[in-house]
């Protein structure tokens, strides 16, 4: 897990993207987490799990 400030993110987006290839990158604004950068693949996995859970609850 990597944490960077919004200022660091704005200065070097490429570094944040490289870090996100290995694990989520938490972006902070004034010391509080405001965003999380994920790869598209990780996002799709999370979205499919959420859909599967919603469907299971609907039919369960």
Buried (B, 14 or more C-beta within 10 A) or exposed (E): EBEBBEEBBEEEEEBBEEBBEEEBBBBBEEEEEEEBBBBEEBEEEEEEEEEEEEEEEEEE
